[in-house]
Amino acid sequence: MRHRLVVVGAGPRATGLLERIAANSPELYGGQGLDIHLVDPHPPGGGRIWREAQSELLWMNSHAADITMFTDETVTMEGPVREGPTLHEWARLDGRTFADRRIQGRYLRWVYDRALADLPPGITVHHHPRRALRVTGPADGRQRVWLEGRTEPLVADLVVLALGHLDFELDSEQEGLSAYARAHGLVHLPPDFTADSDLSALAPGEPVLVRGFGLAFVDLMVLLTEGRGGRYEEDGEGGCVYVPSGREPVLYVGSRRGVPYHSKIGYDWTGPRPPLPRFFGPEEVRSLLERPEGYEFRRDIWPLVEKELGFAHYHRLFTAHPGRTAMEWADFEEKYAVAGSAEEVRALVAAAVPDARDRLDLAALDRPLEGVRFASHAEFQEGLRAYVSDDLTQRHDSSFSADLGVFLGLLSVYGQLVRLGNLGPWWHGFFSYLASGPPGPRLRQLLALSRAGLLRFVGAEMEVAAEDGVFRASSGSVPGFSVTARALVEARLPDPSVGRARDTLLRELHAEALETADGLLRVDPADGRVLGRDGRPHPRRFALGPYTDARTPGAFTRPRTGGAAFRQNDAVARVVLRELGVVGEG
């Protein structure tokens, strides 16, 4: 009987896994037949998030040259490297283009088709455009994957869950806000993938409260402005002016930080890269994992992360901008390496880096409005526009290229942290805020909308209350100010807690699998096996994706940055091929 592998999901993660199965098959495939069944209602390759059927106004938030689905020599893995084109090479785009998501969907479909073509003749792939409802079967026997609209299950030797962003039931706060909206005839749009949200209830000219200032907000901003017929015109000074259609609502936006994510960096790397990892690499991770008492993020991990990011920052500053330092790099590096506390590092930096603006202050970066108060709402609008303008200038000026060093440090650190499992939501949010922000042109558009009065800033630690028949928003950034509206949009993806997943497969799996305190599915970091309630790995079930505690920055990545997702895909592909009994001699 032919072996069967069922992969639930057919988006970028499943496509990457399929590419690794094709790459590893010449070594591990033993000649027996294998059927791979991909289960996903959305098209293979792009899946739901990167499907081609979405607005051309929605961009990727990375340059086309910074997107690849292929491994290279920087990926630490057992399997072979099989290089391939980046998005800009494949689509023949300028590498600095921010491509729309439909182009990325076509690229992902091409990668999927190439992976199929690279499979040995005995391996066949079948796509089932349906939802998987549940997985049953004993740990020591074949699994059954039940599909929507079918009475008979797919029988599988092994199952890999390669699901991406899913829909989730509302938490208690969101349920309360939705119930209040229903009772008072208001509009409440809970966390969702913005491209799938019905925005038609947001009326022209009416105020809309928006909670969230990341990439989901940027999509919302685009769809409610250009998506309703507005347009931008160049102002002749490097900025732009918004020409409204008259169909736009007025957006009042705030968040925990009160500021948008940092702009994508708009210049190329030159010169030597920081030799990473330096202070937080495999040895440090191994040491943490071997601690019998365990580890705590702020106490045991964050000091290592902070030192690694500082090293990346100062390496770039000293090597690219030596005129702004007061010490030789070799001397600084030696003293930095032995500095045993944050106080020692600060003293060293103060002596070696004369201008405070050249020093790395992660706390200030994380909370730029901490303790800052404005006398009026109008003053705050001017202040935040100045903040965004300064960020745009810095992120597009190579004299601040230490920022790019920190970006590379963040990628390196994330690749190590994946091995430690779930560390809570703060780290992922911090990484996204610094390293995964919007394209510079989007922030220029944000400034134009602010000047046009169609986008107004609320502040940090934005509070939303449902009272007096409306929603009310306020922030300590502007004491005494508040704004009311009949519509509230939560501009963020829902938290990926498997216990609240609308997906019945994950909900049922949640009942028998181990989860973290944040509701993520626990998996073996070595090979992605799902851990049961007893902590033991399931011999026939694997999981990859943002709902697991081995989540990575994304299913694709920047070339030559280690690709944590690629490493995971390779490890799972190899163990799957072995477990299916298709291992060759040796």
Secondary structure per residue as TSV (DSSP state, phi and psi in degrees):
chain	resnum	aa	ss	phi	psi
A	1	M	-	360.0	135.1
A	2	R	-	-65.6	142.5
A	3	H	E	-69.6	153.2
A	4	R	E	-132.2	130.0
A	5	L	E	-119.2	127.1
A	6	V	E	-107.8	125.9
A	7	V	E	-112.7	116.2
A	8	V	E	-89.6	112.8
A	9	G	-	114.1	140.3
A	10	A	-	-135.3	23.2
A	11	G	S	-86.3	-156.9
A	12	P	H	-58.3	-35.7
A	13	R	H	-69.3	-44.0
A	14	A	H	-65.8	-36.6
A	15	T	H	-64.1	-42.3
A	16	G	H	-63.3	-38.4
A	17	L	H	-64.2	-42.9
A	18	L	H	-62.8	-39.6
A	19	E	H	-60.8	-39.4
A	20	R	H	-72.6	-33.3
A	21	I	H	-63.0	-42.9
A	22	A	H	-64.2	-40.2
A	23	A	H	-67.6	-36.0
A	24	N	H	-90.4	-12.9
A	25	S	H	-60.8	-39.7
A	26	P	H	-57.7	-32.2
A	27	E	H	-83.6	-40.5
A	28	L	H	-108.2	-13.6
A	29	Y	-	-82.0	125.1
A	30	G	-	-99.6	9.7
A	31	G	S	101.6	-13.0
A	32	Q	-	-77.7	155.1
A	33	G	-	-69.5	147.9
A	34	L	E	-144.0	126.6
A	35	D	E	-106.1	124.9
A	36	I	E	-106.8	121.5
A	37	H	E	-107.4	117.0
A	38	L	E	-97.0	127.5
A	39	V	E	-116.5	113.1
A	40	D	-	-167.3	129.3
A	41	P	S	-68.5	-15.3
A	42	H	S	-98.4	163.2
A	43	P	-	-64.6	144.3
A	44	P	T	-62.9	147.7
A	45	G	T	100.9	-77.7
A	46	G	T	-81.2	-30.4
A	47	G	T	63.5	-154.2
A	48	R	T	-71.6	-50.8
A	49	I	T	-69.7	-36.8
A	50	W	T	-108.7	23.7
A	51	R	-	-62.7	152.7
A	52	E	S	-73.3	-25.2
A	53	A	S	-84.0	71.8
A	54	Q	S	-151.0	172.0
A	55	S	-	-61.3	136.4
A	56	E	T	-69.7	-11.4
A	57	L	T	-75.1	-18.1
A	58	L	-	-87.3	119.1
A	59	W	B	-98.9	165.7
A	60	M	-	-75.7	159.4
A	61	N	S	-104.3	21.1
A	62	S	S	-134.0	151.0
A	63	H	-	-61.0	150.2
A	64	A	G	-60.6	-30.3
A	65	A	G	-72.7	-14.9
A	66	D	G	-99.1	16.7
A	67	I	-	-125.6	120.3
A	68	T	B	-141.4	152.6
A	69	M	S	-110.5	12.1
A	70	F	S	-120.5	147.9
A	71	T	-	-75.8	161.0
A	72	D	-	-147.0	-173.4
A	73	E	T	-67.6	-12.1
A	74	T	T	-84.2	-10.9
A	75	V	S	-83.4	120.0
A	76	T	-	-83.3	107.5
A	77	M	-	-158.9	164.1
A	78	E	S	-81.2	-32.1
A	79	G	S	-75.6	171.6
A	80	P	-	-76.8	148.2
A	81	V	-	-77.1	131.0
A	82	R	-	-129.4	98.2
A	83	E	-	-74.8	158.9
A	84	G	-	-157.2	176.6
A	85	P	-	-73.7	145.9
A	86	T	-	-71.4	174.1
A	87	L	H	-59.4	-44.4
A	88	H	H	-69.6	-32.4
A	89	E	H	-69.3	-41.9
A	90	W	H	-69.3	-43.8
A	91	A	H	-87.3	-4.0
A	92	R	T	57.1	48.5
A	93	L	-	-104.5	158.6
A	94	D	-	-59.0	134.1
A	95	G	T	-60.1	-22.5
A	96	R	T	-92.6	6.1
A	97	T	-	-71.7	140.4
A	98	F	-	-96.5	96.6
A	99	A	-	-70.4	153.7
A	100	D	B	-77.6	162.4
A	101	R	H	-69.4	-22.3
A	102	R	H	-66.6	-36.9
A	103	I	H	-64.8	-41.4
A	104	Q	H	-61.9	-37.2
A	105	G	H	-61.0	-39.2
A	106	R	H	-69.7	-38.1
A	107	Y	H	-61.5	-45.6
A	108	L	H	-64.3	-36.3
A	109	R	H	-65.4	-38.6
A	110	W	H	-64.7	-41.9
A	111	V	H	-61.0	-42.2
A	112	Y	H	-60.1	-48.6
A	113	D	H	-63.7	-37.2
A	114	R	H	-65.7	-40.6
A	115	A	H	-62.1	-41.4
A	116	L	H	-60.4	-42.4
A	117	A	H	-67.2	-26.9
A	118	D	H	-84.6	-8.1
A	119	L	S	-71.6	145.2
A	120	P	-	-61.3	158.5
A	121	P	T	-56.5	-28.9
A	122	G	T	-80.4	-4.9
A	123	I	E	-108.1	124.6
A	124	T	E	-122.7	139.6
A	125	V	E	-110.9	135.0
A	126	H	E	-124.4	130.2
A	127	H	E	-103.3	129.1
A	128	H	E	-110.9	107.0
A	129	P	-	-76.8	61.9
A	130	R	S	-140.4	168.7
A	131	R	-	-89.9	141.0
A	132	A	E	-85.6	129.7
A	133	L	E	-95.5	-38.1
A	134	R	E	-166.3	163.5
A	135	V	E	-124.0	128.8
A	136	T	E	-127.3	171.0
A	137	G	-	125.8	149.7
A	138	P	-	-73.3	155.9
A	139	A	T	-60.6	-29.8
A	140	D	T	-101.2	14.8
A	141	G	S	-137.9	-179.9
A	142	R	-	-67.0	147.8
A	143	Q	E	-95.9	154.7
A	144	R	E	-122.7	122.7
A	145	V	E	-107.8	114.8
A	146	W	E	-92.1	130.7
A	147	L	E	-110.2	148.9
A	148	E	T	-63.2	130.4
A	149	G	T	83.3	5.6
A	150	R	-	-127.0	138.8
A	151	T	S	-86.8	-21.9
A	152	E	S	-108.2	138.9
A	153	P	-	-82.1	163.8
A	154	L	E	-81.4	125.7
A	155	V	E	-92.3	131.6
A	156	A	E	-135.0	145.2
A	157	D	S	-73.9	-40.3
A	158	L	E	-139.1	152.9
A	159	V	E	-128.9	131.9
A	160	V	E	-117.0	123.8
A	161	L	E	-91.7	112.4
A	162	A	-	-120.8	50.9
A	163	L	-	-81.2	148.8
A	164	G	-	-99.3	-135.6
A	165	H	S	-75.3	129.6
A	166	L	-	-117.7	172.0
A	167	D	-	-89.6	143.5
A	168	F	B	-132.2	150.6
A	169	E	-	-65.4	151.4
A	170	L	-	-70.3	145.7
A	171	D	-	-78.7	179.7
A	172	S	H	-62.5	-39.5
A	173	E	H	-65.5	-46.8
A	174	Q	H	-66.5	-36.7
A	175	E	H	-64.0	-40.2
A	176	G	H	-63.6	-41.5
A	177	L	H	-66.9	-39.8
A	178	S	H	-66.4	-40.1
A	179	A	H	-64.3	-39.9
A	180	Y	H	-63.9	-41.1
A	181	A	H	-62.7	-42.6
A	182	R	H	-63.8	-39.8
A	183	A	H	-71.2	-25.6
A	184	H	H	-117.4	12.6
A	185	G	T	67.4	33.8
A	186	L	-	-100.8	176.5
A	187	V	E	-114.6	125.1
A	188	H	E	-131.0	117.2
A	189	L	E	-106.1	107.7
A	190	P	-	-73.7	174.6
A	191	P	S	-52.3	134.7
A	192	D	-	-165.2	167.5
A	193	F	-	-74.2	114.5
A	194	T	G	-56.5	-37.1
A	195	A	G	-62.3	-20.2
A	196	D	G	-98.6	-3.3
A	197	S	S	-79.1	142.6
A	198	D	-	-87.5	105.3
A	199	L	-	-96.1	5.9
A	200	S	T	-65.6	-23.2
A	201	A	T	-78.3	-7.5
A	202	L	S	-86.2	104.8
A	203	A	-	-79.0	146.1
A	204	P	T	-56.9	137.4
A	205	G	T	78.2	-10.6
A	206	E	-	-89.5	146.7
A	207	P	E	-70.5	141.4
A	208	V	E	-131.0	124.3
A	209	L	E	-81.8	133.3
A	210	V	E	-125.9	122.5
A	211	R	E	-109.3	112.0
A	212	G	-	129.8	133.0
A	213	F	-	-130.5	24.0
A	214	G	S	-99.5	-147.6
A	215	L	H	-71.3	-30.4
A	216	A	H	-64.4	-36.9
A	217	F	H	-64.2	-42.1
A	218	V	H	-59.7	-43.4
A	219	D	H	-60.2	-44.3
A	220	L	H	-60.0	-47.2
A	221	M	H	-55.9	-44.7
A	222	V	H	-65.3	-47.6
A	223	L	H	-68.0	-27.7
A	224	L	H	-91.6	-2.3
A	225	T	T	-120.6	-82.6
A	226	E	G	-57.3	-37.2
A	227	G	G	-64.5	-16.1
A	228	R	G	-111.0	20.7
A	229	G	T	100.4	-1.4
A	230	G	-	-75.1	169.4
A	231	R	E	-150.9	162.9
A	232	Y	E	-111.5	143.4
A	233	E	E	-124.5	141.8
A	234	E	E	-64.8	142.3
A	235	D	-	-98.7	2.3
A	236	G	S	81.7	-2.6
A	237	E	S	-123.1	22.0
A	238	G	S	89.5	-3.1
A	239	G	-	-112.0	-162.0
A	240	C	E	-148.2	162.2
A	241	V	E	-119.9	137.7
A	242	Y	E	-92.8	131.2
A	243	V	E	-107.8	106.3
A	244	P	-	-74.4	158.2
A	245	S	-	-93.3	-16.4
A	246	G	S	92.2	-2.0
A	247	R	-	-103.7	4.5
A	248	E	-	-85.3	143.0
A	249	P	-	-79.3	175.6
A	250	V	E	-105.3	118.5
A	251	L	E	-94.7	125.2
A	252	Y	E	-108.1	106.9
A	253	V	E	-115.0	139.7
A	254	G	E	-153.0	175.1
A	255	S	E	-165.7	-171.6
A	256	R	S	-62.9	-46.6
A	257	R	S	-82.6	-29.1
A	258	G	S	82.8	3.9
A	259	V	S	-131.9	156.7
A	260	P	-	-71.1	162.3
A	261	Y	-	-57.6	151.3
A	262	H	-	-62.6	144.3
A	263	S	-	-60.8	148.8
A	264	K	-	-59.4	143.7
A	265	I	-	-71.1	134.3
A	266	G	-	-109.0	28.7
A	267	Y	S	-141.1	163.9
A	268	D	-	-92.3	157.4
A	269	W	-	-78.4	138.5
A	270	T	-	-133.8	152.0
A	271	G	S	82.9	-174.9
A	272	P	-	-69.8	142.4
A	273	R	-	-84.8	153.0
A	274	P	-	-62.7	134.6
A	275	P	-	-74.4	92.7
A	276	L	S	-111.1	150.2
A	277	P	S	-74.5	151.9
A	278	R	S	-119.3	-50.6
A	279	F	S	-113.5	-8.6
A	280	F	S	-140.9	88.6
A	281	G	S	-131.1	-163.2
A	282	P	H	-55.8	-37.5
A	283	E	H	-65.4	-42.4
A	284	E	H	-66.2	-39.0
A	285	V	H	-64.2	-44.5
A	286	R	H	-60.5	-40.8
A	287	S	H	-62.5	-41.0
A	288	L	H	-65.1	-43.4
A	289	L	H	-65.9	-27.1
A	290	E	T	-85.7	-4.2
A	291	R	-	-68.6	120.4
A	292	P	T	-64.1	-27.8
A	293	E	T	-88.2	0.0
A	294	G	-	80.6	-165.1
A	295	Y	-	-147.2	157.8
A	296	E	-	-125.1	137.6
A	297	F	I	-58.3	-56.8
A	298	R	I	-65.5	-36.8
A	299	R	I	-79.7	-43.6
A	300	D	I	-107.1	-29.7
A	301	I	I	-102.6	-45.4
A	302	W	H	-57.4	-41.0
A	303	P	H	-57.9	-36.0
A	304	L	H	-69.3	-41.8
A	305	V	H	-62.5	-46.3
A	306	E	H	-60.4	-41.2
A	307	K	H	-69.0	-37.3
A	308	E	H	-64.7	-45.3
A	309	L	H	-66.3	-38.4
A	310	G	H	-62.5	-41.8
A	311	F	H	-60.5	-45.4
A	312	A	H	-62.7	-41.1
A	313	H	H	-63.1	-51.6
A	314	Y	H	-75.1	-29.4
A	315	H	H	-57.9	-45.9
A	316	R	H	-68.5	-42.1
A	317	L	H	-60.8	-46.9
A	318	F	H	-71.7	-36.1
A	319	T	H	-84.6	-31.1
A	320	A	H	-98.7	-26.5
A	321	H	-	-133.8	58.3
A	322	P	G	-63.0	-22.3
A	323	G	G	-68.4	-12.5
A	324	R	G	-101.6	15.6
A	325	T	-	-125.2	160.1
A	326	A	S	-119.2	26.2
A	327	M	S	-157.3	152.5
A	328	E	-	-71.7	145.1
A	329	W	H	-58.8	-42.9
A	330	A	H	-59.6	-39.6
A	331	D	H	-68.0	-45.1
A	332	F	H	-62.0	-46.1
A	333	E	H	-60.3	-41.9
A	334	E	H	-62.4	-46.1
A	335	K	H	-70.6	-36.3
A	336	Y	H	-63.6	-39.7
A	337	A	H	-63.2	-34.4
A	338	V	H	-97.4	-4.7
A	339	A	-	-62.3	122.9
A	340	G	-	-97.8	-3.3
A	341	S	S	-146.4	164.4
A	342	A	H	-62.6	-34.0
A	343	E	H	-65.4	-41.3
A	344	E	H	-64.4	-40.3
A	345	V	H	-63.5	-44.8
A	346	R	H	-61.5	-41.1
A	347	A	H	-64.8	-41.6
A	348	L	H	-63.7	-46.0
A	349	V	H	-63.9	-41.3
A	350	A	H	-60.1	-36.0
A	351	A	H	-77.1	-30.2
A	352	A	H	-98.2	-21.0
A	353	V	-	-124.6	97.4
A	354	P	-	-62.3	-40.0
A	355	D	S	-89.3	121.4
A	356	A	G	-59.2	-26.2
A	357	R	G	-69.3	-17.4
A	358	D	G	-90.8	-1.1
A	359	R	S	-93.7	145.3
A	360	L	-	-85.9	121.8
A	361	D	-	-126.6	92.5
A	362	L	H	-66.2	-35.1
A	363	A	H	-63.7	-43.7
A	364	A	H	-66.8	-35.8
A	365	L	H	-64.0	-40.5
A	366	D	H	-69.1	-38.8
A	367	R	-	-128.9	74.1
A	368	P	T	-66.6	-20.9
A	369	L	T	-101.9	8.0
A	370	E	T	-57.9	120.8
A	371	G	T	74.6	1.9
A	372	V	-	-92.0	130.9
A	373	R	-	-126.1	144.8
A	374	F	-	-118.8	146.6
A	375	A	S	-74.1	-25.6
A	376	S	S	-150.8	163.5
A	377	H	H	-62.4	-40.5
A	378	A	H	-64.1	-41.0
A	379	E	H	-63.9	-37.7
A	380	F	H	-65.6	-38.0
A	381	Q	H	-60.0	-45.0
A	382	E	H	-64.9	-41.9
A	383	G	H	-63.9	-41.5
A	384	L	H	-75.5	-33.5
A	385	R	H	-60.8	-40.1
A	386	A	H	-63.9	-40.3
A	387	Y	H	-61.2	-47.1
A	388	V	H	-65.6	-40.7
A	389	S	H	-62.0	-42.8
A	390	D	H	-63.8	-40.0
A	391	D	H	-63.3	-42.9
A	392	L	H	-60.6	-44.3
A	393	T	H	-61.7	-47.4
A	394	Q	H	-65.7	-40.0
A	395	R	H	-75.1	-7.6
A	396	H	T	-119.6	17.2
A	397	D	-	-122.3	114.7
A	398	S	G	-68.1	-9.4
A	399	S	G	-70.6	-11.5
A	400	F	G	-106.0	31.2
A	401	S	T	-68.1	-6.3
A	402	A	H	-61.0	-26.1
A	403	D	H	-60.6	-38.8
A	404	L	H	-69.7	-32.2
A	405	G	H	-60.9	-43.3
A	406	V	H	-63.0	-39.7
A	407	F	H	-57.2	-47.1
A	408	L	H	-64.5	-36.4
A	409	G	H	-61.7	-40.8
A	410	L	H	-62.3	-43.2
A	411	L	H	-62.2	-42.5
A	412	S	H	-63.5	-45.2
A	413	V	H	-62.7	-43.4
A	414	Y	H	-60.6	-39.4
A	415	G	H	-61.7	-30.7
A	416	Q	H	-81.0	-40.2
A	417	L	H	-64.2	-28.9
A	418	V	G	-55.4	-33.5
A	419	R	G	-70.7	-16.6
A	420	L	G	-94.5	-1.9
A	421	G	-	82.7	-163.5
A	422	N	-	-70.4	130.1
A	423	L	-	-116.6	15.9
A	424	G	-	91.1	166.6
A	425	P	H	-75.2	-19.8
A	426	W	H	-60.8	-48.2
A	427	W	H	-60.4	-45.7
A	428	H	H	-61.3	-40.9
A	429	G	H	-65.9	-40.1
A	430	F	H	-63.5	-45.5
A	431	F	H	-59.3	-48.7
A	432	S	H	-62.7	-40.5
A	433	Y	H	-61.8	-41.3
A	434	L	H	-87.4	-36.8
A	435	A	H	-112.1	-14.2
A	436	S	S	-128.4	43.4
A	437	G	-	-84.4	-175.0
A	438	P	-	-80.0	162.3
A	439	P	-	-60.3	149.0
A	440	G	H	-52.3	-43.6
A	441	P	H	-57.0	-31.1
A	442	R	H	-67.5	-37.8
A	443	L	H	-72.0	-31.3
A	444	R	H	-64.6	-37.8
A	445	Q	H	-66.8	-39.4
A	446	L	H	-58.2	-43.7
A	447	L	H	-62.9	-40.0
A	448	A	H	-64.1	-41.2
A	449	L	H	-65.2	-37.5
A	450	S	H	-63.9	-45.6
A	451	R	H	-64.1	-29.4
A	452	A	T	-81.0	-5.4
A	453	G	T	80.7	9.0
A	454	L	S	-94.1	-9.4
A	455	L	E	-135.0	123.8
A	456	R	E	-129.4	136.9
A	457	F	E	-88.0	136.8
A	458	V	E	-97.3	-44.8
A	459	G	E	132.4	-176.3
A	460	A	E	-82.3	157.8
A	461	E	S	48.8	46.0
A	462	M	-	-57.5	128.9
A	463	E	E	-109.2	136.4
A	464	V	E	-119.2	128.2
A	465	A	E	-121.7	142.6
A	466	A	E	-102.9	105.3
A	467	E	E	-156.1	153.2
A	468	D	T	55.7	31.4
A	469	G	T	79.0	9.7
A	470	V	E	-141.1	176.4
A	471	F	E	-99.3	139.8
A	472	R	E	-127.4	133.9
A	473	A	E	-120.4	142.7
A	474	S	E	-150.9	167.3
A	475	S	-	-155.6	146.0
A	476	G	T	-68.3	-11.2
A	477	S	T	-62.5	-30.7
A	478	V	S	-129.5	86.7
A	479	P	T	-55.6	133.4
A	480	G	T	88.1	-11.9
A	481	F	-	-90.9	141.5
A	482	S	E	-151.1	160.3
A	483	V	E	-138.5	141.2
A	484	T	E	-112.0	153.3
A	485	A	E	-156.7	160.6
A	486	R	S	-98.2	6.8
A	487	A	E	-138.5	139.5
A	488	L	E	-134.6	127.2
A	489	V	E	-117.0	127.8
A	490	E	E	-91.9	100.1
A	491	A	-	-87.8	73.7
A	492	R	S	-165.1	159.8
A	493	L	-	-74.7	149.8
A	494	P	-	-66.0	150.2
A	495	D	-	-64.5	132.1
A	496	P	-	-80.2	66.0
A	497	S	-	-91.0	118.5
A	498	V	G	-63.5	-25.1
A	499	G	G	-69.5	-20.5
A	500	R	G	-110.3	9.8
A	501	A	B	-65.1	135.1
A	502	R	S	-71.9	-23.3
A	503	D	-	-64.3	117.0
A	504	T	H	-65.5	-30.8
A	505	L	H	-61.2	-48.4
A	506	L	H	-67.5	-37.7
A	507	R	H	-62.1	-44.4
A	508	E	H	-69.3	-36.8
A	509	L	H	-64.1	-35.1
A	510	H	H	-58.6	-32.6
A	511	A	H	-68.0	-22.3
A	512	E	H	-121.9	1.3
A	513	A	B	-110.7	162.1
A	514	L	-	-82.0	141.5
A	515	E	B	-131.3	162.5
A	516	T	-	-86.2	175.4
A	517	A	T	-62.6	-26.6
A	518	D	T	-90.0	6.4
A	519	G	S	83.8	11.9
A	520	L	-	-83.9	152.2
A	521	L	B	-75.5	129.2
A	522	R	-	-81.3	132.4
A	523	V	B	-131.6	158.2
A	524	D	-	-69.8	119.6
A	525	P	T	-63.3	-19.4
A	526	A	T	-75.5	-39.2
A	527	D	T	-141.4	8.1
A	528	G	-	78.0	9.7
A	529	R	E	-66.3	137.9
A	530	V	E	-69.6	132.0
A	531	L	E	-90.6	132.3
A	532	G	B	-78.6	177.5
A	533	R	T	-59.0	-26.7
A	534	D	T	-84.9	2.5
A	535	G	S	83.7	-0.2
A	536	R	-	-90.4	142.3
A	537	P	E	-70.7	136.7
A	538	H	E	-71.7	129.7
A	539	P	E	-71.3	-13.9
A	540	R	E	-126.8	3.2
A	541	R	E	-127.3	134.0
A	542	F	E	-128.1	158.4
A	543	A	E	-146.9	138.7
A	544	L	-	-135.3	138.1
A	545	G	S	139.0	-179.6
A	546	P	T	-70.6	-12.4
A	547	Y	T	-91.4	2.7
A	548	T	B	-103.9	165.4
A	549	D	T	-84.3	7.6
A	550	A	T	-112.3	35.1
A	551	R	-	-65.5	147.1
A	552	T	-	-118.8	169.9
A	553	P	S	-60.5	-22.4
A	554	G	-	173.8	168.1
A	555	A	S	-78.5	-18.4
A	556	F	S	-128.6	170.4
A	557	T	B	-154.7	180.0
A	558	R	-	-75.0	139.3
A	559	P	T	-59.3	145.1
A	560	R	T	57.4	41.8
A	561	T	S	-126.8	19.4
A	562	G	-	93.2	-26.5
A	563	G	-	44.8	74.8
A	564	A	H	-57.3	-38.0
A	565	A	H	-65.6	-37.1
A	566	F	H	-64.2	-39.7
A	567	R	H	-62.1	-43.9
A	568	Q	H	-63.9	-45.9
A	569	N	H	-57.2	-42.0
A	570	D	H	-65.1	-43.9
A	571	A	H	-62.9	-43.0
A	572	V	H	-67.8	-43.4
A	573	A	H	-58.4	-42.0
A	574	R	H	-69.7	-42.4
A	575	V	H	-70.0	-33.7
A	576	V	H	-64.0	-45.8
A	577	L	H	-62.1	-40.0
A	578	R	H	-66.3	-46.9
A	579	E	H	-65.1	-27.7
A	580	L	T	-76.5	-1.7
A	581	G	T	79.9	23.4
A	582	V	-	-109.3	27.7
A	583	V	-	-78.5	134.4
A	584	G	-	-76.6	-176.7
A	585	E	-	-61.6	139.7
A	586	G	-	83.5	360.0
